[in-house]
Amino acid sequence: MATSELVPQPARYALFVDAGYLYAASGALLLEASSRREYRVAAEKLIKALTEHSKSMGGEPVRGDLLRVYWYDAAPKRQPTVDQRVIANLPHVKLRLGNLNAQGQQKGVDAQLRADLEALARYRAITDAVLLAGDEDMLPAVEAAQRYGVRVHLWGVEPTHGSNQAEWLVWESDTVEVLAADFLRPYFTKAKPVTVPAPSPAVTPKAPAVPSPSQVFAGRPPAVKPVVAAGRATTPLPVAAGDGKLGPDRHQMLEIGEHVAQKWLFERGRDNIRDLLPGPILPPVIDKELLIEAEKELGRSLRPYQEARTWLRDGFWERVYREFGIGVGKSD
């Protein structure tokens, strides 16, 4: 053993969260839901609440300061969902993704948790570990950490009946705590299904009720749409930035917005894009990704051109709404 490993280390702990267990157990307890599609989670607020709860426990039984939160989840082909992308951008939070197969089973999550917990214990990066999990597959990770002198504090979700945590996992942990329904309830809400009203065949459809994204974002009179002549749209005047430089035109930005939406539908899947509905406001993380994708296609920055960015969102939402058969207002 190296001499440096014998030097006493400051007390520190990490929070390890099996999101699959947390979501499934909480959904069943609070909303009688059996699928994650049936509810929405305010993940950012939930992580903050878990972090604050771990700190409020004081010096005992958890010792020291929080190193970071490790968040373990799964996604098809490890392609992160909207919520997972938001989580990945949170400070002091490390997202670990396993694969979610066609049968809805998580693959590789337990191995990642064990690797992180064992490595932190081996190198004395932590003195305590808070583990929010219930599966017996987590047992090897607990045993490995304890062999290096780390105390493991197991958290669980209040069960609907009986127990929702493996008996051996409970036995092997140093302390056990159950998170009550009242603690979790503010962060879980029933999902509102997106319904598409079917117009009567005999009646001409009325003007769409959904406002256009530009109307929501701009807070000013909508932009003028391209003039159609001889079946082709004329190119509107370019947008001038504050420094007088001309930016992309509206038609170009609408096309790029639609192209990015089409690309994401293919790469990220319809289910992930459906999570953005009803729109038209994007989570900041996703809005930033849209901007970056557009700038790559243009080969220039869009940051000085607010109106061009509004048109970009218009094009994006028009393609998404069309994919799911939802009427949308136009910027006219």
Salt bridges, closest charged atoms under 4 A:
GLU38 OE1 - LYS190 NZ 3.90
GLU52 OE2 - LYS55 NZ 3.99
GLU60 OE1 - ARG151 NH2 3.36
ASP73 OD2 - ARG36 NH1 2.93
ASP116 OD2 - ARG96 NE 2.88
GLU118 OE1 - ARG114 NE 3.77
GLU118 OE2 - ARG122 NH2 3.65
ASP128 OD1 - ARG63 NE 2.63
ASP128 OD2 - ARG151 NE 3.31
ASP128 OD2 - HIS153 NE2 2.67
GLU177 OE2 - HIS53 NE2 2.60
ASP182 OD1 - ARG185 NH1 2.59
GLU255 OE2 - HIS251 NE2 3.09
GLU258 OE1 - ARG322 NH2 2.89
ASP275 OD1 - ARG37 NH1 3.41
ASP275 OD1 - ARG40 NH2 3.71
ASP287 OD1 - ARG313 NE 2.84
GLU289 OE2 - ARG85 NH1 3.06
GLU289 OE1 - ARG268 NH2 2.91
GLU293 OE1 - LYS263 NZ 3.12
GLU295 OE2 - ARG303 NH1 2.31
GLU297 OE2 - HIS259 ND1 2.49
GLU318 OE1 - LYS330 NZ 3.76
GLU323 OE2 - ARG270 NE 2.73
GLU323 OE1 - ARG319 NH2 2.96
